[in-house]
Amino acid sequence: MFDNLQDQLQEVFDDLRGKGRLTEGDISAAMRRVRMALLEADVSFKVVKPFITHCTERCMQADVLESLTPAQNVIKVVLEELTVLLGETDSKLDLAPNKQPNVIMLVGLQGSGKTTAAAKLAYLLKRDGHNPLLVACDV
């Protein structure tokens, strides 16, 4: 899922890189494609709509920094907004020490990366001294 989202966002930003100056139409088209990429990645419309609105407003008002091209400025704005949306701090997985086993359930659409995420999580837990066990359970 993240690979597909990354590829789609990369295409949007590659199209912007070739332009020396961005117009409102360029920014609107780019934000439309970012919106579609997020919606295809199953991000809630209630999250995407204010995110795109805020990014568009910042891109229209943002002064181009001396060291950045206009396209890099748009990328910077989107990256900053994604960071704010996803959280700026590290989140730790708190497992109950007196409760064995701790159960973690991953739910998502087919092909969204649950198995890969579970394997990475198991590797992280093993590195931290736990003994993870993976169980696949389909409805």
N, C-alpha and C positions, 0 to 999 in steps of 0.2 A: 504494500500500500504506500509506504513512504517513498519507495523507489519510483513508483509511478507518479506520485505527487512531485517529487524532485525533478523528474524528467520534464513534466509539463511546465513547472515553474522555470526551469532552465530554458525551455523554448521561448517562453514569454520574454525573459530577460535578454536572450540572444537577439531577438528581434529589435529590442530597444537599443542594444549596444551600437548598432550601425548608424544611429541617428545622432547628429551633432547637437540638435536642439529638439526638444520635445514640445508638442502642442497639447492642448487639453484633450484633443481627439486621440492622440497617442496614449496618453495616460488613461483615458476612459477605456480604450480598447484593451490595454494591458490589464487593467483592473477587472474587466469583464472576463478575460481569460483566467486570471487568478481566481476569481469567483467560481468559474466552472471547474477548475482544477480542484478546489477545496470541496465543492459539492460532489464531484465524482469520487473524492476520497472519503465520502460519507460524513463530512463535517456538517453539523446541524445548520440549517438555514438561519436559525435564530442567532447563531454565532457568526456566520459568514457575513450576513447583511451589515451589522454594525462594524465589523472588522474592515470590510471593503470601503464603507462610507468614511471611516476614520483614516484609512490609508489614502484614499482619494483626496480628502481634504488636506492632509499633510503634504502630499505630492504637489498639489496645486499651490500651496502657500510656501513650500520649502524653497529657500534660496539655495542655489547650487553651490556647494562648497568649492573652494578654490582647487582642491586636489582631486575632486570627483567630477566625472562627466554627468550629464543629466540622467543617463540610464543607471549609473552607479548610485545616484542619489535615490532613485525609485527603489532599487534593490535594497539600499540601506533602510529606507522607510519601512518596506515590507518586512525585512528581517527584524527590525526593532519592534514592530507591532506583533509579529509572531512570537517573539520572545516575551513580550508582555502578556499575550494571550495564553501561552503555554506555561508561564511562570518563570520568574527570574532566579529562583532559588532551587537548590537540589532537594529532592524529596527522598527521604530514606524509607525503606521498607521495614516497618516495625513488626517483628514476629514476637508472639507471646512466648516468653521463655518457659513458662510452666504448662503450656498447652502443647501436647504432642499428639498427632501431627498438626501443624499449621496448614490450612487449606487455602489455596489461591486458585480462583476460577477465572479463566480467560474466556470471554465471549465475544464473537464477532462474525462477520460474514465470511463465506468460503473464499479463501485466497487472500485474506486480509493480513496474514502474517502471524497468526496465533501460535503455530507450532514453532516458528523461528523465535518469537518473543519468549515462549516458554523455555526453549533450550538456552537462550541467553540468560534468562532469569535463573535457571538451574545452575548454570556455570557460575554466575555471580554469587549465588548462595553457597555453592560448594567452595568457592574461593574464600568465603567468609567463615568457613568451618562447619557449615550445615551439611546434612545428607539429603539432598532432594530426591524425590521420586516423581516421575512423570507418568500420568495416566491419561489416555485418550478416551473421551466419553462423548459419543454422538447421540443425538436424540434418536 
